[in-house]
Amino acid sequence: MVITGLGVVTSIGIGVEAFTAGLREGRSGVKPITAFDTTGFAHANGCEVTDFEPGRWITRQHPEELGRASQFSVAAARMAVEDAGLTAADVRSRRSLVSVGTTDGESRDLDQLVAVGMETGPEEYDPGVARRVPASRLSVGIVRELGLEDVEAVTIPTACAAGNYAVGYGYDALRSGDVDIALCGGADAACRKTFTGFYRLGTVAPEVCRPFDKDREGILTGEGAGILLMESLDSAVARGARIYAEVLGYGLACDALHPVAPDRDSIARTMEIAHRNAGVTPDRIDFVSAHGTGTKANDITEAGAIRQVFGADAMPRTVSIKSMIGHSMGAASAVAAAACALAITEGFIPPTINHRETDPECALDCVPNKAVEAELNIVQNNALAFGGNNAVLILGAYRSAA
């Protein structure tokens, strides 16, 4: 199965060209949060998407009928279809799957409804806002926008690993022959609920996110979407499509050990499952796109799991693009998967920005502050979530016989 189209909405660039430039430059999407009133918080930086115009991408339905996360997912799907050299009619004529992962669904609208309910009572709810709330709209919105008929649409709520879960779901559907085209990824919008939750856990950084740095102070919440258009290799070759990368396999594991604390052995086991399913060995991985949240617990635990699988003397370069775009929750690993595909195609490893000194307890090469040129063959994309929901995706370079 191969990736032939990418759609991305991020705080460092919208669309493939802008996003690729942002990754190469090590651009920062950090700015003061404007999505909600931050009065009372000691600090409130985030990675919001501030230049998004939904009407540019959403044309078959009124953008205001969709919540912000659904607008992101629909726009990214439109981009992915166009980027693949297809039209909506092309997708419509084939059996298709839409799978979108999310953490919050449309919690931004829920925030608004709760505020109205507390102030004036539920009788004052805006029916239009209430209709936008179901998380299913993140995938159904894509179906409506493209006018799909022979389609399965699912929204996968496995928190911060949901993007990789959604891509894995599409990989299985394509491999089994159930569908011909899969639009898969993740989307989430900045909301008060999630920011407040992480803030109360003491895991929101005051200024910037510094994954694997000894002075890291936590995450910054972000938003956006990443949608990958996938099809079989035969289909892509037959129509002369550009191929970003092959999806070699993935691994899932849920240890359910703790609501929020990561477990090193479970993370290591997920990597091993992914390697086995993809038919690769650790020594063939050129770099790891880490979950890399910038919290003390995550970075040490994830680095320890990588060391456990790869060996202390053979750890691959390990980067976190959350240093640039923040933690976009259910969109995070989908956007990172798009970054991995672009890295393979363009021949570079994105940097981990804001880096000053690597934490000795992490002890890895995080490609600090500047991208490096590299010929990449196989890349690993990690996604770790609350409740021990872990998902690891393996992508490979496509080399034609010619």
Residue, then its C-alpha position, 0 to 999 in steps of 0.5 A: m500500500v502506498i501514499t499518493g496524496l497528502g493534506v495538512v493543516t498545521s500552525i507552521g504551514i497549510g498544504v504540502e508545500a508550506f508544511t515541507a518548508g516549515l519542517r525544513e526551516g524548523r519553523s515554530g508555530v508557537k503564539p499566545i492562545t486566542a481560541f478561548d479566554t485564558t484569564g487566570f492561567a499563569h501562561a497560555n502559549g499554544c500552536e494555533v492555526t491562524d491563517f485557515e480559510p475553510g471556504r477555500w476548501i469546503t465548497r459542497q457544504h456550508p463551512e459553518e455547518l462543521g465544527r473547527a476540527s471537522q473543517f480541518s479534516v475536510a480541508a485536509a482531505r480535499m488537499a490530499v485528493e488534489d495532491a494525488g492528482l485525483t478529482a472527487a469524481d475519481v474517488r466517488s467512482r471507487r470503493s473508499l474508506v474514510s477513517v479519521g482519528t481524534t482526541d477531542g472531536e468537537s470539544r471546542d463546540l462543547d466548551q461553548l455549549v457548556a458555557v451557555g448552559m451554565e450562564t442561561g440554561p440549556e434552553e439557550y443552546d444554539p441548535g446549529v452548534a449542537r448539531r456540529v458536536p458528534a465526532s462522527r462529523l470528522s469523517v462524515g464531513i469528508v464523505r459529504e464534501l466529496g459526495l462519496e457513496d460506496v464508502e465506509a466512514v469511521t472516526i477513531p477516538t484512541a486519543c493521541a495515537a488515533g492518527n496512526y490507528a486510522v492509517g493502520y485501519g486504512y492499510d488493513a482495508l486496502r490490503s484485504g481488498d475491501v476498498d480501493i482508496a483510503l483517506c486516513g489521518g486525524a484532526d483536532a482543534a484547540c479547546r479550553k477543556t484539553f488545555t485546562g486538563f494538561y495545565r492542571l496536570g502540570t504538563v503545559a510549558p510556559e513558553v516553548c516545547r523542548p522534547f528531550d532537552k534537560d530543561r524541558e517543561g512540558i507540552l504546548t497544545g496545538e491543532g490541525a489535521g493530517i490526511l493521507l490518501m492511500e491506494s494499492l501499488d498497482s493502482a498508483v503505478a497504473r495511473g502514473a501517480r507520484i508515490y511519497a512512500e509505501v506503508l510497510g506495516y504498523g503495530l498496536a498495543c494497549d497496556a491499560l496500565h495507568p490513565v496517563a503514565p507511559d509504560r516502557d515495556s509496552i512501548a517497546r512491544t508496540m515497536e517490535i510488533a510494528h517491525r515484525n508486521a512490516g518485515v523489517t529489523p531495527d537496524r534498517i530504521d533510518f530515523v524515528s519520528a517520536h511521540g516526543t511530547g516534551t514532558k519529563a515522563n514521556d521523553i525518558t520512557e520513550a527514549g528508554a523503549i527505543r534503547q530497549v529495542f534498538g540497543a544503546d549503541a545503535m539508536p537511530r536519530t529520533v526527532s519530535i516535530k511537536s517542538m514546532i507544531g505543538h501537540s495536536m492530539g488526535a492529529a499528531s501522529a497523522v501529521a507526523a506520518a505526513a512529515c515522514a512521507l515528505a522526509i523520505t521523498e525530499g531526503f531530509i530529517p526534520p529537526t527538534i527545535n528549541h533544543r539546548e542540551t540533551d537530557p542524559e537520561c534520554a541520550l539520543d540524537c534528536v537532530p537539534n535545531k537544524a534539519v539534516e539531508a539524508e537518503l531515507n529508506i525506512v522511517q518509524n512513526n511513534a504515537l503514544a496515548f493515555g490509557g496505554n494506547n500505543a501505535v507505531l507506523i512504518l513507512g518505506a521509500y518506494r523504489s521503482a524497478a526502473 
